[in-house]
Amino acid sequence: MQLTKKSHACVRLEKDGRTLVLDPGVFSEADAAVGADAVLITHEHPDHFSEERLRAALEANPETEIWTLRAVAEQLTAAFPGRVHTVGHGDTFTAAGFDVQVHGELHAVIHPDLPRITNVGYLIDDGRVFHPGDALTVPDHAVETLMLPVMAPWSKISEVIDYVREVKPTRAYDIHDALLTDLARPIYDNQIGALGGAEHGRLAPGESTSL
């Protein structure tokens, strides 16, 4: 499997000639989802869900399908009938040849005065990759590669470090990093790498690695 980091929270996975894209939002490249056989969306916030980017992918490939939670699916079903699938915690399915398990139900708390929206994470191919979206969900399954939401308005670095410790992945790669400045990156790299208890890496947008 090849993993390619796109900007912010978007990731492309390629295996056996097929492509799965997760969370192509407005901070991601305009063509982040183009060429995908399937797209997974964790929740409705625009940095994870962009109808414009999904439309580009769906128009480029009439076979492309989307899996997402109800709040997003309701915005897409009319425009793309038959190509949008609604999923929730505990569901399993196959998308573009990848086996997927759904974990989690709610977005992390941004502030107690703000209502929490739904959010799901996706465990890919028996734990080879886990993308939690905007939550620190711990799946009840071993994780090889954790896509780590490294910086967000709803988190602090101690929580990120403790999340790596709790999931216990073989390795963690940063996502949700568009707001992290170049000045702060070495601090995050050093502290997560030293304290998380797992191999920690960062891929630049467009950079790939084999899993």
C-alpha positions in Angstrom: 0.0 0.0 0.0 1.2 3.5 -0.8 0.2 6.4 1.4 0.4 10.0 0.0 -0.1 12.9 2.2 -2.1 15.8 0.8 -2.5 19.1 2.5 -4.1 19.3 5.9 -6.2 16.2 6.8 -6.4 14.6 3.3 -4.7 11.3 2.6 -4.5 9.1 -0.5 -4.1 5.4 -0.3 -3.2 3.3 -3.3 -3.2 -0.5 -3.6 -3.6 -3.0 -6.5 -4.1 -0.1 -8.9 -7.0 1.4 -7.0 -7.1 4.6 -5.0 -8.9 5.6 -1.8 -9.0 9.3 -0.6 -9.9 10.5 2.9 -11.1 14.0 3.8 -10.4 16.2 0.8 -11.4 19.5 2.3 -11.0 23.2 1.4 -7.4 23.3 2.8 -6.5 20.4 0.5 -5.4 20.7 -3.2 -8.3 21.3 -5.7 -7.6 17.9 -7.3 -7.0 16.1 -4.1 -9.7 13.6 -4.8 -9.4 13.4 -8.6 -8.5 9.8 -9.6 -10.0 8.3 -6.6 -12.1 5.1 -6.9 -13.7 5.9 -3.5 -13.7 8.7 -1.0 -14.3 8.6 2.8 -15.4 11.7 4.7 -15.1 11.8 8.5 -17.4 14.8 9.2 -19.0 18.0 7.8 -16.4 20.7 8.7 -15.1 22.3 5.5 -11.5 21.5 6.2 -12.5 17.8 5.8 -15.4 18.0 3.4 -15.5 20.1 0.2 -18.3 19.4 -2.2 -16.2 21.2 -4.9 -13.4 18.7 -4.5 -15.8 15.8 -4.4 -17.6 17.0 -7.5 -14.3 17.2 -9.4 -13.5 13.5 -8.4 -17.0 12.3 -9.3 -17.1 14.0 -12.6 -13.6 12.7 -13.5 -14.7 9.1 -12.8 -18.4 8.1 -13.0 -17.6 5.0 -10.9 -16.3 6.9 -7.9 -18.4 6.4 -4.7 -18.4 8.1 -1.3 -18.8 6.7 2.2 -19.6 9.1 5.0 -21.8 9.8 8.0 -25.4 11.0 7.7 -24.8 14.7 8.2 -22.6 14.8 5.0 -24.5 12.2 3.0 -27.7 14.3 3.3 -25.9 17.1 1.5 -24.7 14.9 -1.4 -27.3 12.3 -2.1 -29.5 14.5 -4.3 -26.6 15.6 -6.4 -25.0 12.2 -6.7 -27.8 9.6 -6.4 -26.7 6.0 -5.9 -23.1 7.0 -5.3 -23.2 8.1 -1.6 -23.3 5.6 1.2 -24.1 6.4 4.9 -22.1 4.7 7.6 -21.8 4.9 11.4 -19.8 3.4 14.3 -19.4 -0.4 14.0 -20.1 -0.6 10.3 -17.8 -2.5 8.0 -17.6 -2.2 4.2 -15.2 -2.5 1.2 -14.3 0.6 -0.8 -12.0 0.5 -3.8 -10.7 -2.9 -2.6 -9.9 -1.6 0.9 -11.6 -3.2 3.9 -12.9 -0.5 6.2 -14.2 -0.4 9.8 -15.9 2.6 11.2 -15.0 3.8 14.7 -16.3 6.7 16.8 -19.4 8.9 16.9 -18.6 12.5 18.0 -16.3 15.3 17.1 -13.8 16.3 19.8 -15.0 19.1 22.2 -14.1 22.5 20.7 -15.7 24.4 23.6 -18.5 23.4 26.1 -20.8 26.1 24.7 -20.6 24.6 21.2 -22.7 21.5 20.4 -20.7 18.5 19.3 -21.3 17.3 15.8 -20.9 13.7 14.6 -17.5 12.4 13.4 -16.3 8.9 12.4 -12.9 7.4 12.0 -11.9 4.8 9.4 -9.7 1.8 10.1 -8.3 0.5 6.9 -7.3 -3.0 6.0 -7.3 -4.6 9.4 -5.5 -1.8 11.1 -2.8 -0.9 8.6 -4.1 2.7 8.7 -6.4 4.6 11.0 -7.7 8.1 10.2 -9.7 9.4 13.2 -11.0 12.7 11.6 -11.5 15.3 14.3 -11.5 13.1 17.4 -9.0 11.2 19.5 -10.9 7.9 19.0 -9.1 4.8 20.1 -10.2 1.8 18.0 -10.6 -1.6 19.7 -8.0 -2.9 17.2 -4.3 -2.8 16.8 -3.1 0.1 14.6 0.0 0.0 12.4 -0.1 3.5 11.0 -2.0 6.3 12.9 -2.9 9.4 11.0 -2.3 11.9 13.8 -4.4 15.1 14.1 -1.4 17.0 15.3 -2.8 20.5 15.8 -6.4 21.7 16.1 -8.5 24.3 17.9 -9.8 21.5 20.0 -6.5 19.9 21.2 -3.3 20.6 23.0 0.0 18.8 22.5 -0.2 16.8 25.8 -3.5 15.3 24.5 -1.9 14.5 21.2 1.0 12.7 22.9 -1.3 10.8 25.2 -3.4 9.8 22.2 -0.4 8.2 20.6 0.4 6.4 23.8 -3.1 5.1 24.1 -3.4 3.9 20.5 0.1 2.4 20.5 0.6 2.4 16.8 3.8 1.2 15.1 4.2 4.7 13.6 2.3 8.0 13.5 2.2 10.5 10.6 0.9 14.0 11.1 -2.4 15.2 9.6 -4.5 18.2 10.5 -1.4 20.4 10.2 -2.3 23.3 7.9 -2.5 25.7 10.8 0.8 24.5 12.3 3.5 27.1 11.6 7.0 26.2 10.4 8.3 27.7 13.6 6.2 25.3 15.7 6.8 22.1 13.7 10.2 21.2 15.3 8.7 21.6 18.8 5.8 19.2 17.9 8.2 16.8 16.1 10.6 16.6 19.1 8.0 16.3 21.8 5.7 13.8 20.1 8.7 11.8 18.9 10.3 11.8 22.3 7.2 11.2 24.4 4.6 9.4 22.3 6.3 6.0 22.4 5.9 5.3 18.7 7.8 6.2 15.5 6.7 9.7 14.5 7.0 11.2 11.1 5.8 14.1 9.0 5.2 13.9 5.2 5.1 17.1 3.2 2.0 17.5 0.9 2.6 15.3 -2.1 5.1 13.1 -0.4 4.5 9.3 -0.3 5.6 6.3 1.7 5.1 2.6 1.4 3.3 0.7 4.2 
